[in-house]
Amino acid sequence: MPALKLLLLTSLLLFTTALQAQDPRASSEQELAEVQESIRQTEQRLKQQQQALQQAEHLLQQADRTLATASQQVQQQQQALGDTEQRLQQLVAEQAQLEQDFARQQQQLAAQLRSAYQLGQHDYTQLLLNQQDASQLERVLTYYQYFNRARMQQLSAIRSTAAQLESVQAELQSRQELLEQQLQSLQQRQEQLQLARTEQQSTVRSLQRLLEEQGQQLSYLRQNESSLQATIDALKARAQQVQLSGLTALKGQLQWPLQGRLLQRFNELRQGGLRSRGILIEGAEGSAVSAIANGQVIYADWLKGYGWVLVLDHGEGFMSLYGHNQNLLKEPGEQVMAGEQIALVGRSGGQATPGVYFEIRDKGEAVNPQSWLQSR
């Protein structure tokens, strides 16, 4: 029995020793599996975050495009409304003139009829027979022919004026109805524009909240800056083909693209830790953005992080860039003059406050715009 107990005790000790020898490996394998699962979950989470970010960027671009379309439609409707109002003013003036002409022509015809009545008291045939002098007879015939011709012309003029007056009155009525329709359409477009603005602002807030939650502000800004730099580099070759005098002689005299408060200065630290390569000027949404100098449009499109962007080439390696616009009013290839309206102030590309992001580039390198713009 003791021998059996000793054998059992020995076997138990051996089993325990073997089990302890196996524990470290089993524990390591379990830890490895847990680490691998953690990596998988992290990768999955990062993938989901990236997909969510891409979806937010896509929705932002859609919102910017919808807003730009609505803005353009409102502008077109306002132009059509202005044309109709101008034509209405012309028609009212034409109607007043025709009514004056009609009244004058009626008075002239009445005078001619009175003269005809007075002549009618004499026997026209007898007058002719009483004329012994051939020249006198010819004068009487000429007078009667002139009188009849003048009366016929006056009647024709009255009929023509009456027809013109009727035509003007008909067009006036038609234009007034069109004006009412255009006013209703403009109101609808403006409501659509406001809805588009609300949707865009909501999308911007969602994107910013997502970036904050993921801690990707710096990465997002770097991607946007890289995208902008790549666009500028691609435009440099195209800009060399434009023959303009540059901006050197205008340094310190260039007009501002927009009058407004500076929200961000050149080389100032931005959210995320990057330094600004331009300035951000606050402005009323939908107000005009103007060209700082004569130039040619070499880029007009939506750019990630900057929204609707327009780039002007001024020659000699100088370019100016206008971003976060609500809508662009020029297309690539168009020539513009200093002070000409080229865009409308907006908040596209994820900008929370309406304004214009503005840069000046000299041979691709960003320079301080305030050194080139007029002092204020």
Buried (B, 14 or more C-beta within 10 A) or exposed (E): EEEEEEEEEEEEEEEEEEEEEEEEEEEEEEEEEEEEEEEEEEEEEEEEBEEBBEEBBEBBBEBBBBBBBBBBBBBEBBEBBEEBEEBBEBBEEBBEBBBEBBEEBBEBBEEBEEEEEEEEEEEEEEEEEEBEEEEEBEEBEEEBEEBEEBBEEBEEBBEBBBEBBEEBBEBBEEBEEBBEEBEEBBEEBBEBBEEBBEBBBEBBEBBBEBBEEBEBBBEBBBBBBEBBEEBBEEBBEBBEEBEBEBBEEBEEEBBBBBEBEBBBEBEEEBEBEBEBBBBBBBBEBBBBBBBBBBBBBBBBEBBBBBBBBBBBBBBBBBBBBBBBBBBBBBEEEBEBEBBBEBBBBBBBBBBEEBBBBBBBBBEEEBBBBBEBBEEE
